[in-house]
Amino acid sequence: MKSFARMLYPYLVWIAIMILAPMLLIVLYAFTKQGNSVLTLQFTLDNFARFFSDSIFPNVLWRSLKIALITTVICVLLGYPAAYFIAKLDGNRKSVMVLLITLPMWINMLVRTYAWRGILLNFPVSSEFKVFVGMVYNFIPFMILQIYTSLTKMDQSLLTAAEDLGANKVQTFLRVTLPLSMPGVISGITLVFLPAVSSFFIPKLLGGGDYVLVGNLIENFFISTGDWNFGSAISLIMAVIIMISMFITKKVDYENKGETRA
């Protein structure tokens, strides 16, 4: 037992340095005034009051949540049929299709977004549409792979049993396949929604600077204006929203597993 505890020390140190320390600094900056030294910290809630008192910032937050939600819904609607189709293929074809889905992910996301920027310059479409294209293109592989994994792990004898009991293909899908694949759908929703709601370079590159999301706000206050305190407050607000969304998806997943077992 002691040897196992000693093996954990390097991981605990890594977590403390790479995760806890940055989060503690964000919390510290968020609740202090700008320009304080370490010895003369002045705690305040002004950074949060500033965010909610000006309608611009909540509107940007709402726009970010809306974009992330719509992106997630589109990824589900497009990703589920694709994952279902791949899961039904034979071994070699299935491997090829999975390779084709993952192949773009081997290229840096920034490079892929730049490529779409060049493509969309030739079309008279809105900045919002361009951002949606970039979001869906970059995040849909996560949705497809998660759903595909759930479908391939599904006990095929349950489908045979449903057919033996007189269920047609639609009933089998709605009563058996869809419920059993929901863990993959929920995992995909988490992997799409969380990065989409905090993305900053996709709207920056494809929106042409006209379509600002909350990630762009955070980047601006940290990089351009140097107001780390207000930027940290926005980051902390986003962290709370992300934790709430993770709690909701986890609860839905837990309830779905309970219903499936029942």
C-alpha positions in Angstrom: 0.0 0.0 0.0 2.8 2.4 0.9 4.6 1.6 -2.4 1.4 2.4 -4.3 1.1 5.7 -2.4 4.7 6.5 -3.4 3.9 5.8 -7.0 1.2 8.4 -6.9 3.4 11.2 -5.7 4.7 12.2 -9.2 1.1 12.4 -10.5 0.0 14.4 -7.5 2.8 16.8 -8.0 2.0 17.1 -11.7 -1.7 17.8 -10.9 -0.7 20.4 -8.4 1.6 22.2 -10.8 -0.4 21.9 -14.0 -4.0 22.1 -12.8 -4.4 23.3 -9.3 -1.8 26.2 -9.3 -3.2 27.8 -12.5 -6.8 27.5 -11.2 -5.8 29.1 -7.9 -4.1 32.0 -9.7 -7.3 32.5 -11.8 -9.4 32.6 -8.6 -6.9 35.0 -6.9 -6.9 37.4 -9.9 -10.7 37.2 -10.2 -11.3 38.3 -6.6 -8.6 41.0 -6.4 -8.1 44.5 -7.8 -5.8 45.2 -10.7 -2.3 46.4 -9.9 -2.0 44.8 -6.5 1.3 43.3 -5.3 1.5 40.0 -3.4 1.9 41.8 -0.1 -1.0 44.3 -0.6 -3.8 42.3 -2.0 -7.2 44.0 -2.0 -10.1 41.6 -2.5 -13.1 42.7 -4.3 -16.2 41.5 -6.3 -16.0 44.4 -8.7 -14.8 42.2 -11.5 -17.9 40.1 -11.4 -20.2 43.2 -10.9 -18.6 44.7 -14.0 -19.4 41.6 -16.0 -23.1 41.5 -15.1 -23.6 45.3 -15.0 -22.7 45.8 -18.7 -25.2 44.1 -21.0 -22.4 43.5 -23.6 -20.7 40.8 -21.6 -23.8 38.7 -20.7 -24.9 39.0 -24.4 -21.5 37.6 -25.5 -21.8 34.8 -23.0 -25.3 34.0 -24.2 -24.1 34.0 -27.8 -21.3 31.6 -26.9 -23.7 29.2 -25.2 -26.1 29.4 -28.1 -23.4 28.7 -30.7 -22.0 25.8 -28.6 -25.5 24.3 -28.2 -26.5 24.6 -31.9 -23.1 23.2 -32.8 -23.6 20.2 -30.5 -27.1 19.6 -31.9 -25.8 19.7 -35.5 -23.0 17.3 -34.5 -25.5 14.9 -33.0 -27.8 15.0 -36.0 -25.0 14.5 -38.5 -22.7 12.3 -36.3 -25.2 9.7 -35.2 -26.2 8.5 -38.8 -22.5 8.5 -39.7 -21.5 6.5 -36.7 -24.4 4.1 -37.2 -23.5 3.6 -40.9 -19.8 2.9 -40.0 -20.8 0.5 -37.2 -22.8 -1.6 -39.7 -19.9 -2.1 -42.1 -17.6 -5.1 -42.4 -14.3 -5.2 -40.6 -12.0 -3.7 -43.3 -14.5 -1.1 -44.5 -15.1 -0.1 -40.9 -11.4 0.4 -40.3 -11.1 2.5 -43.4 -14.0 4.7 -42.5 -12.7 5.2 -39.0 -9.4 6.2 -40.5 -11.0 8.7 -42.8 -12.9 10.2 -39.8 -9.7 10.5 -37.7 -7.4 11.5 -40.5 -8.2 15.3 -40.4 -7.5 15.2 -36.6 -3.8 14.4 -37.4 -3.5 18.0 -38.7 -3.4 20.9 -36.2 -6.9 22.4 -35.7 -5.5 25.9 -36.3 -4.2 24.8 -39.8 -7.6 23.2 -40.6 -9.4 26.4 -39.6 -7.1 28.5 -41.8 -8.0 26.1 -44.7 -11.7 26.7 -44.2 -11.0 30.4 -44.0 -9.6 30.3 -47.5 -12.5 28.1 -48.8 -15.3 30.3 -47.3 -13.8 33.5 -48.7 -15.2 32.5 -52.0 -18.8 32.3 -50.7 -21.0 35.3 -49.7 -22.2 33.9 -46.4 -22.5 35.5 -43.0 -19.8 35.4 -40.3 -22.1 33.3 -38.1 -22.5 30.6 -40.8 -18.7 30.5 -41.2 -18.2 30.0 -37.4 -20.8 27.2 -37.5 -18.9 25.5 -40.3 -15.6 25.7 -38.5 -17.1 24.5 -35.2 -19.0 21.5 -36.7 -16.0 20.5 -38.9 -13.5 20.6 -36.1 -15.6 18.9 -33.4 -17.9 16.4 -35.2 -15.2 13.6 -35.2 -15.4 13.5 -31.4 -19.1 12.9 -31.6 -18.9 10.3 -34.3 -16.2 8.3 -32.6 -18.0 8.3 -29.2 -21.2 7.1 -30.7 -19.4 4.6 -32.9 -17.7 3.1 -29.9 -21.0 2.7 -28.0 -22.6 1.0 -31.1 -19.8 -1.4 -31.6 -19.8 -2.4 -27.9 -23.6 -3.1 -28.0 -24.6 -6.7 -27.5 -25.9 -7.8 -30.9 -28.0 -10.6 -29.4 -30.3 -8.0 -28.0 -31.2 -6.9 -31.6 -31.8 -10.5 -32.5 -34.0 -10.9 -29.5 -36.0 -7.8 -30.4 -36.6 -9.1 -33.9 -37.6 -12.6 -32.6 -40.2 -10.8 -30.4 -41.7 -9.2 -33.5 -40.2 -5.7 -33.4 -39.5 -4.1 -36.8 -36.4 -2.2 -37.6 -37.7 1.2 -36.4 -39.0 -0.3 -33.2 -35.7 -2.2 -32.6 -33.7 1.0 -33.2 -35.9 3.2 -30.9 -36.3 0.6 -28.1 -32.8 -1.1 -28.2 -30.2 0.6 -30.3 -30.8 4.2 -29.3 -31.0 3.7 -25.5 -27.9 1.6 -25.5 -26.0 4.1 -27.6 -26.9 7.1 -25.3 -23.7 6.9 -23.2 -21.8 7.5 -26.5 -24.1 10.4 -27.4 -23.7 12.0 -24.0 -19.9 11.6 -24.1 -19.9 13.1 -27.6 -22.1 16.0 -26.3 -19.6 16.7 -23.6 -16.6 16.5 -25.9 -18.3 18.9 -28.4 -20.0 21.4 -26.1 -17.2 22.1 -23.7 -14.5 23.1 -26.3 -17.1 24.9 -28.5 -18.4 27.1 -25.7 -14.8 28.3 -24.9 -13.4 28.4 -28.5 -11.7 31.6 -29.4 -9.6 31.1 -32.6 -12.4 29.6 -34.7 -14.6 32.7 -34.4 -11.5 34.9 -34.6 -10.3 33.4 -37.9 -13.7 32.6 -39.6 -15.7 35.5 -38.1 -13.2 38.1 -39.2 -13.2 39.8 -35.8 -16.9 40.7 -36.2 -18.2 37.6 -34.3 -17.0 37.8 -30.7 -17.5 34.9 -28.3 -16.6 34.6 -24.7 -13.3 32.9 -25.5 -12.3 36.0 -27.6 -13.2 38.2 -24.6 -10.9 36.3 -22.3 -8.1 36.4 -24.9 -8.5 40.1 -25.3 -8.4 41.0 -21.6 -5.3 38.7 -21.1 -3.4 39.5 -24.2 -4.5 42.9 -25.5 -5.6 45.0 -22.6 -3.6 43.3 -19.9 -6.6 43.3 -17.5 -5.9 39.8 -16.0 -8.3 40.4 -13.1 -11.3 40.9 -15.3 -10.2 38.2 -17.7 -9.8 35.8 -14.7 -13.3 36.7 -13.5 -14.8 35.8 -17.0 -12.7 32.6 -17.0 -14.1 31.7 -13.6 -17.7 32.3 -14.7 -17.0 30.0 -17.7 -15.5 27.4 -15.4 -18.7 27.4 -13.3 -20.9 27.1 -16.3 -18.7 24.2 -17.7 -18.9 22.3 -14.4 -22.7 22.8 -14.2 -23.0 21.4 -17.8 -20.8 18.4 -16.9 -22.9 17.7 -13.8 -26.1 17.8 -15.9 -24.7 15.5 -18.6 -23.3 13.1 -16.0 -26.7 13.0 -14.2 -28.5 12.4 -17.5 -26.1 9.6 -18.4 -26.6 8.0 -14.9 -30.4 8.1 -15.2 -30.2 6.7 -18.7 -28.1 3.8 -17.6 -30.5 3.1 -14.8 -33.5 3.1 -17.2 -31.6 0.8 -19.6 -30.8 -1.7 -16.9 -34.4 -1.6 -15.7 
